[in-house]
């Protein structure tokens, strides 16, 4: 089964501003038990890490193709399984 990753900002709400201090990759293959798998300083690094994480199992028999994931954390209803 192909694993599913999500990229999220690491942020702090400072009242008048939201400060993004980095990005994390979350394994959401089991939606009820998300697991953080890595942290990154920049969003492109996190996206690449998420793609690598998903690609590790995308070639197994019965796995969905690994080209439909949406990594935009601001739109939680998009991506694999929500087409």
N, CA, C and O atoms as a MOPAC input file, in Angstrom:
PM7 MOZYME 1SCF
protein

 N      0.84300 1    -1.18500 1     0.00000 1
 C      0.00000 1     0.00000 1     0.00000 1
 C      0.88600 1     1.24500 1     0.00000 1
 O      1.85500 1     1.33400 1     0.75400 1
 N      0.54400 1     2.18100 1    -0.83800 1
 C      1.27800 1     3.43600 1    -0.89500 1
 C      1.00700 1     4.25400 1     0.34600 1
 O     -0.14300 1     4.42900 1     0.74700 1
 N      2.05700 1     4.75100 1     0.94800 1
 C      1.89700 1     5.63200 1     2.09700 1
 C      1.51800 1     7.02900 1     1.61200 1
 O      1.82300 1     7.41000 1     0.48100 1
 N      0.86000 1     7.77200 1     2.46800 1
 C      0.39500 1     9.11600 1     2.11600 1
 C      1.01500 1    10.11300 1     3.08200 1
 O      0.95200 1     9.93300 1     4.29800 1
 N      1.61600 1    11.16600 1     2.53400 1
 C      2.25300 1    12.19600 1     3.35300 1
 C      1.56100 1    13.53300 1     3.15100 1
 O      0.96500 1    13.80000 1     2.10800 1
 N      1.65700 1    14.35700 1     4.17200 1
 C      1.12900 1    15.71600 1     4.10200 1
 C      2.22500 1    16.66500 1     4.58900 1
 O      2.95700 1    16.34600 1     5.52700 1
 N      2.33400 1    17.82300 1     3.95400 1
 C      3.29200 1    18.84600 1     4.35700 1
 C      2.52600 1    19.94600 1     5.08300 1
 O      1.52800 1    20.46000 1     4.57900 1
 N      3.01200 1    20.30100 1     6.28300 1
 C      2.34800 1    21.33300 1     7.09000 1
 C      3.36000 1    22.36500 1     7.55500 1
 O      4.52000 1    22.03100 1     7.79500 1
 N      2.93200 1    23.61700 1     7.68400 1
 C      3.84000 1    24.61600 1     8.26300 1
 C      3.93600 1    24.41800 1     9.77600 1
 O      2.97700 1    23.99400 1    10.42000 1
 N      5.08900 1    24.72600 1    10.32200 1
 C      5.27900 1    24.78400 1    11.76800 1
 C      5.13700 1    26.25600 1    12.09900 1
 O      5.98400 1    27.06400 1    11.71600 1
 N      4.07000 1    26.61500 1    12.80900 1
 C      3.78700 1    28.03600 1    13.00300 1
 C      3.40500 1    28.35000 1    14.44400 1
 O      3.02100 1    27.48000 1    15.22600 1
 N      3.53100 1    29.64200 1    14.75300 1
 C      3.11900 1    30.17700 1    16.05100 1
 C      2.25800 1    31.39900 1    15.79300 1
 O      2.60700 1    32.26500 1    14.99000 1
 N      1.13100 1    31.46000 1    16.48100 1
 C      0.23800 1    32.60500 1    16.35500 1
 C      0.67600 1    33.65900 1    17.35900 1
 O      0.62900 1    33.42900 1    18.56800 1
 N      1.09900 1    34.81200 1    16.86300 1
 C      1.56300 1    35.89900 1    17.72500 1
 C      0.52900 1    37.01800 1    17.82600 1
 O      0.89200 1    38.18000 1    18.00500 1
 N     -0.74100 1    36.68000 1    17.71200 1
 C     -1.78900 1    37.69500 1    17.79600 1
 C     -2.00600 1    38.42100 1    16.49700 1
 O     -2.99700 1    38.17800 1    15.80800 1
 N     -1.09200 1    39.31600 1    16.14400 1
 C     -1.24800 1    40.09000 1    14.91700 1
 C     -0.52800 1    39.46400 1    13.72900 1
 O     -0.60400 1    39.98100 1    12.61400 1
 N      0.17600 1    38.34500 1    13.96300 1
 C      0.90100 1    37.68700 1    12.87500 1
 C      1.05300 1    36.19400 1    13.17500 1
 O      1.07800 1    35.77600 1    14.33200 1
 N      1.15100 1    35.41700 1    12.12300 1
 C      1.45900 1    33.99600 1    12.25700 1
 C      2.87400 1    33.80800 1    11.73200 1
 O      3.16300 1    34.11600 1    10.57500 1
 N      3.74400 1    33.30500 1    12.57900 1
 C      5.15200 1    33.11500 1    12.23300 1
 C      5.38300 1    31.66500 1    11.82400 1
 O      5.12400 1    30.75500 1    12.61200 1
 N      5.86900 1    31.43500 1    10.60000 1
 C      6.19800 1    30.09500 1    10.12300 1
 C      7.68500 1    29.88400 1    10.35200 1
 O      8.52300 1    30.59000 1     9.79000 1
 N      8.00200 1    28.89400 1    11.19300 1
 C      9.40900 1    28.64500 1    11.52600 1
 C      9.98900 1    27.45500 1    10.78900 1
 O     11.18600 1    27.19000 1    10.90500 1
 N      9.17800 1    26.73100 1    10.03400 1
 C      9.66400 1    25.58000 1     9.29000 1
 C      8.49400 1    24.78900 1     8.73300 1
 O      7.34700 1    25.23400 1     8.76200 1
 N      8.81400 1    23.59800 1     8.22100 1
 C      7.81800 1    22.73700 1     7.59000 1
 C      8.02800 1    21.31900 1     8.06800 1
 O      9.16400 1    20.89400 1     8.28000 1
 N      6.93600 1    20.57700 1     8.24300 1
 C      7.05900 1    19.18500 1     8.65400 1
 C      6.29700 1    18.29000 1     7.69400 1
 O      5.31100 1    18.69400 1     7.07800 1
 N      6.79000 1    17.05200 1     7.58600 1
 C      6.15600 1    16.03700 1     6.76700 1
 C      5.47800 1    15.06000 1     7.72100 1
 O      6.10500 1    14.53200 1     8.64000 1
 N      4.19600 1    14.82900 1     7.49000 1
 C      3.39200 1    13.95800 1     8.34200 1
 C      2.93300 1    12.74800 1     7.53200 1
 O      2.41200 1    12.90300 1     6.42800 1
 N      3.12400 1    11.54200 1     8.07500 1
 C      2.59200 1    10.32200 1     7.47500 1
 C      1.13200 1    10.22500 1     7.89700 1
 O      0.83600 1    10.03200 1     9.07600 1
 N      0.21500 1    10.36100 1     6.93200 1
 C     -1.21900 1    10.28800 1     7.21900 1
 C     -1.85600 1     9.06900 1     6.54700 1
 O     -3.04300 1     9.07300 1     6.22300 1
 N     -1.05100 1     8.03500 1     6.34700 1
 C     -1.56100 1     6.80500 1     5.76700 1
 C     -2.71100 1     6.27000 1     6.61200 1
 O     -3.72300 1     5.81100 1     6.08000 1
 N     -2.55000 1     6.33300 1     7.92200 1
 C     -3.62800 1     5.98900 1     8.84900 1
 C     -4.12600 1     7.31300 1     9.43800 1
 O     -3.50700 1     7.84800 1    10.35700 1
 N     -5.22800 1     7.84100 1     8.92300 1
 C     -5.70000 1     9.17100 1     9.33600 1
 C     -5.89500 1     9.33000 1    10.84800 1
 O     -5.74500 1    10.43000 1    11.37900 1
 N     -6.22500 1     8.24700 1    11.53500 1
 C     -6.44000 1     8.32600 1    12.97700 1
 C     -5.14400 1     8.32000 1    13.77700 1
 O     -5.16000 1     8.54300 1    14.98700 1
 N     -4.01800 1     8.06700 1    13.10500 1
 C     -2.73700 1     7.99200 1    13.80500 1
 C     -1.62500 1     8.64500 1    12.97900 1
 O     -0.69600 1     7.95700 1    12.55800 1
 N     -1.70300 1     9.97400 1    12.73700 1
 C     -0.65000 1    10.64100 1    11.95800 1
 C      0.68600 1    10.61100 1    12.70800 1
 O      0.73200 1    10.67800 1    13.93700 1
 N      1.76700 1    10.50800 1    11.93200 1
 C      3.10600 1    10.43500 1    12.51000 1
 C      4.00800 1    11.44100 1    11.79800 1
 O      4.10300 1    11.42900 1    10.57100 1
 N      4.66700 1    12.30400 1    12.55800 1
 C      5.62700 1    13.23600 1    11.95700 1
 C      6.86800 1    12.44600 1    11.57000 1
 O      7.42800 1    11.71300 1    12.38500 1
 N      7.29900 1    12.60300 1    10.30100 1
 C      8.46500 1    11.84500 1     9.85700 1
 C      9.69500 1    12.71700 1     9.62300 1
 O     10.81600 1    12.20900 1     9.63000 1
 N      9.50700 1    14.01800 1     9.41500 1
 C     10.67800 1    14.89300 1     9.26100 1
 C     10.27600 1    16.35800 1     9.38600 1
 O      9.10600 1    16.72000 1     9.26400 1
 N     11.30400 1    17.19800 1     9.63700 1
 C     11.14300 1    18.66000 1     9.69300 1
 C     12.16900 1    19.29700 1     8.76500 1
 O     13.26800 1    18.77800 1     8.57400 1
 N     11.78000 1    20.44100 1     8.19000 1
 C     12.63700 1    21.10800 1     7.20900 1
 C     12.53100 1    22.61900 1     7.38100 1
 O     11.52300 1    23.13100 1     7.86800 1
 N     13.57500 1    23.31800 1     6.97800 1
 C     13.58900 1    24.77500 1     7.06000 1
 C     12.76500 1    25.43400 1     5.96000 1
 O     12.21600 1    26.52000 1     6.14900 1
 N     12.68300 1    24.76500 1     4.80500 1
 C     12.02400 1    25.36400 1     3.64800 1
 C     10.97500 1    24.41300 1     3.07100 1
 O     11.15500 1    23.19500 1     3.09100 1
 N      9.89000 1    24.97300 1     2.56200 1
 C      8.79700 1    24.16500 1     2.01800 1
 C      9.23200 1    23.25000 1     0.86500 1
 O      8.81600 1    22.09100 1     0.85000 1
 N     10.04500 1    23.70300 1    -0.10000 1
 C     10.45300 1    22.79500 1    -1.18200 1
 C     11.18400 1    21.54800 1    -0.66600 1
 O     11.02200 1    20.46300 1    -1.22400 1
 N     11.97700 1    21.69600 1     0.38300 1
 C     12.66900 1    20.53800 1     0.97300 1
 C     11.64900 1    19.56200 1     1.55600 1
 O     11.79100 1    18.34900 1     1.39800 1
 N     10.63000 1    20.08000 1     2.22400 1
 C      9.60000 1    19.22500 1     2.81400 1
 C      8.79600 1    18.51200 1     1.73500 1
 O      8.46600 1    17.33500 1     1.87700 1
 N      8.48400 1    19.21700 1     0.66400 1
 C      7.74700 1    18.60200 1    -0.43800 1
 C      8.55000 1    17.47000 1    -1.05400 1
 O      8.00400 1    16.40100 1    -1.32700 1
 N      9.82100 1    17.68600 1    -1.27400 1
 C     10.67900 1    16.63700 1    -1.83600 1
 C     10.75300 1    15.43800 1    -0.90200 1
 O     10.70600 1    14.29700 1    -1.36200 1
 N     10.86900 1    15.67600 1     0.40200 1
 C     10.90800 1    14.58400 1     1.38400 1
 C      9.59600 1    13.80400 1     1.36800 1
 O      9.60900 1    12.57700 1     1.46600 1
 N      8.46600 1    14.49700 1     1.24600 1
 C      7.16700 1    13.82600 1     1.18100 1
 C      7.06300 1    12.97100 1    -0.07600 1
 O      6.55500 1    11.85100 1    -0.02600 1
 N      7.53400 1    13.48500 1    -1.18500 1
 C      7.50400 1    12.72000 1    -2.44300 1
 C      8.36400 1    11.46000 1    -2.33900 1
 O      7.95800 1    10.38500 1    -2.78100 1
 N      9.54700 1    11.60200 1    -1.75400 1
 C     10.41800 1    10.42500 1    -1.57500 1
 C      9.76600 1     9.39800 1    -0.65600 1
 O      9.80400 1     8.19800 1    -0.92600 1
 N      9.16800 1     9.88000 1     0.43500 1
 C      8.50200 1     9.00200 1     1.39600 1
 C      7.39500 1     8.20300 1     0.71400 1
 O      7.30600 1     6.99000 1     0.90300 1
 N      6.55300 1     8.86300 1    -0.07500 1
 C      5.47100 1     8.17600 1    -0.76700 1
 C      5.98500 1     7.24600 1    -1.86500 1
 O      5.43400 1     6.16400 1    -2.06800 1
 N      7.02600 1     7.65400 1    -2.56600 1
 C      7.54600 1     6.87600 1    -3.68400 1
 C      8.14500 1     5.54300 1    -3.24500 1
 O      8.20700 1     4.60500 1    -4.04000 1
 N      8.58000 1     5.44700 1    -2.00700 1
 C      9.18200 1     4.20300 1    -1.52200 1
 C      8.24700 1     3.01000 1    -1.67900 1
 O      8.72300 1     1.89000 1    -1.86100 1
 N      6.93900 1     3.21100 1    -1.61700 1
 C      5.99700 1     2.09400 1    -1.71700 1
 C      5.07300 1     2.18300 1    -2.92200 1
 O      4.24000 1     1.29600 1    -3.11100 1
 N      5.18900 1     3.21600 1    -3.73800 1
 C      4.23900 1     3.40300 1    -4.84100 1
 C      4.35600 1     2.34500 1    -5.92500 1
 O      3.42600 1     2.18600 1    -6.71500 1
 N      5.46500 1     1.61500 1    -5.99300 1
 C      5.62400 1     0.60000 1    -7.03500 1
 C      5.18600 1    -0.79000 1    -6.58500 1
 O      5.25300 1    -1.73100 1    -7.37500 1
 N      4.74100 1    -0.94600 1    -5.34000 1
 C      4.27800 1    -2.24200 1    -4.86500 1
 C      2.95100 1    -2.60000 1    -5.52600 1
 O      2.15300 1    -1.71300 1    -5.82600 1
 N      2.70500 1    -3.90600 1    -5.76000 1
 C      1.42100 1    -4.31400 1    -6.35500 1
 C      0.24500 1    -3.82300 1    -5.51600 1
 O      0.26100 1    -3.91900 1    -4.28900 1
 N     -0.77400 1    -3.29700 1    -6.19300 1
 C     -1.96700 1    -2.81300 1    -5.51400 1
 C     -1.87800 1    -1.38700 1    -5.02500 1
 O     -2.84600 1    -0.86900 1    -4.46800 1
 N     -0.74100 1    -0.73700 1    -5.21700 1
 C     -0.57300 1     0.64500 1    -4.77300 1
 C     -1.09600 1     1.61100 1    -5.82200 1
 O     -0.99000 1     1.37800 1    -7.02600 1
 N     -1.66100 1     2.70000 1    -5.32700 1
 C     -2.12700 1     3.74600 1    -6.23200 1
 C     -0.93900 1     4.49100 1    -6.80600 1
 O      0.11300 1     4.54900 1    -6.16800 1
 N     -1.07800 1     5.06900 1    -8.00600 1
 C      0.00900 1     5.88100 1    -8.56000 1
 C      0.34600 1     7.03500 1    -7.61800 1
 O     -0.50700 1     7.50600 1    -6.86600 1
 N      1.57400 1     7.47300 1    -7.66800 1
 C      2.04800 1     8.49700 1    -6.73300 1
 C      2.08300 1     9.88300 1    -7.37000 1
 O      2.98500 1    10.67000 1    -7.08200 1
 N      1.11500 1    10.19400 1    -8.23100 1
 C      1.18700 1    11.49100 1    -8.90200 1
 C     -0.03800 1    12.36900 1    -8.65000 1
 O     -0.22900 1    13.35400 1    -9.36300 1
 N     -0.87000 1    12.04900 1    -7.66700 1
 C     -2.07500 1    12.82800 1    -7.43900 1
 C     -2.07900 1    13.56900 1    -6.11400 1
 O     -3.06900 1    14.21700 1    -5.77500 1
 N     -0.99800 1    13.48800 1    -5.36200 1
 C     -0.95100 1    14.10900 1    -4.03400 1
 C     -0.89800 1    15.62400 1    -4.13500 1
 O     -0.18100 1    16.17600 1    -4.97000 1
 N     -1.65700 1    16.28800 1    -3.28400 1
 C     -1.61000 1    17.73400 1    -3.16800 1
 C     -0.92900 1    18.06000 1    -1.85600 1
 O     -1.37800 1    17.60000 1    -0.80600 1
 N      0.13500 1    18.83400 1    -1.88200 1
 C      0.91300 1    19.11100 1    -0.68100 1
 C      0.56600 1    20.44500 1    -0.04000 1
 O      1.25800 1    20.88600 1     0.87700 1
 N     -0.48600 1    21.08700 1    -0.50200 1
 C     -0.86900 1    22.37900 1     0.04900 1
 C     -1.69700 1    22.16000 1     1.31300 1
 O     -2.86500 1    21.78100 1     1.22500 1
 N     -1.12100 1    22.39000 1     2.46600 1
 C     -1.79300 1    22.13500 1     3.74100 1
 C     -2.99900 1    23.04700 1     3.95000 1
 O     -3.83100 1    22.76600 1     4.81300 1
 N     -3.11400 1    24.11600 1     3.19200 1
 C     -4.24900 1    25.01600 1     3.37400 1
 C     -5.52600 1    24.46200 1     2.76800 1
 O     -6.60500 1    25.00600 1     3.00200 1
 N     -5.42400 1    23.38200 1     1.98900 1
 C     -6.58800 1    22.76700 1     1.37600 1
 C     -6.64700 1    21.29100 1     1.78300 1
 O     -6.24500 1    20.42900 1     1.00200 1
 N     -7.13900 1    20.98100 1     2.98900 1
 C     -7.08400 1    19.62200 1     3.51300 1
 C     -7.94400 1    18.61200 1     2.77000 1
 O     -7.74300 1    17.41000 1     2.94600 1
 N     -8.88700 1    19.04300 1     1.95100 1
 C     -9.76900 1    18.10400 1     1.25800 1
 C     -9.29000 1    17.73000 1    -0.13400 1
 O    -10.02700 1    17.09700 1    -0.89000 1
 N     -8.07100 1    18.11100 1    -0.48500 1
 C     -7.52400 1    17.75900 1    -1.79400 1
 C     -6.46200 1    16.69400 1    -1.63700 1
 O     -5.94000 1    16.47100 1    -0.54500 1
 N     -6.14300 1    16.03000 1    -2.75500 1
 C     -5.07600 1    15.04300 1    -2.74400 1
 C     -5.59400 1    13.63300 1    -2.91900 1
 O     -6.75100 1    13.43200 1    -3.28800 1
 N     -4.74800 1    12.66200 1    -2.65800 1
 C     -5.09800 1    11.25700 1    -2.82900 1
 C     -6.33500 1    10.90300 1    -2.03100 1
 O     -6.49200 1    11.30800 1    -0.88000 1
 N     -7.20300 1    10.14500 1    -2.66100 1
 C     -8.38600 1     9.66200 1    -1.98800 1
 C     -9.49900 1    10.68800 1    -1.86900 1
 O    -10.58800 1    10.35700 1    -1.40000 1
 N     -9.25900 1    11.90800 1    -2.27700 1
 C    -10.26600 1    12.95600 1    -2.17800 1
 C    -10.52700 1    13.62600 1    -3.51900 1
 O    -10.95500 1    14.77900 1    -3.56500 1
 N    -10.27700 1    12.92000 1    -4.59600 1
 C    -10.42100 1    13.50400 1    -5.93200 1
 C    -11.84300 1    13.80100 1    -6.27300 1
 O    -12.12600 1    14.29600 1    -7.36400 1

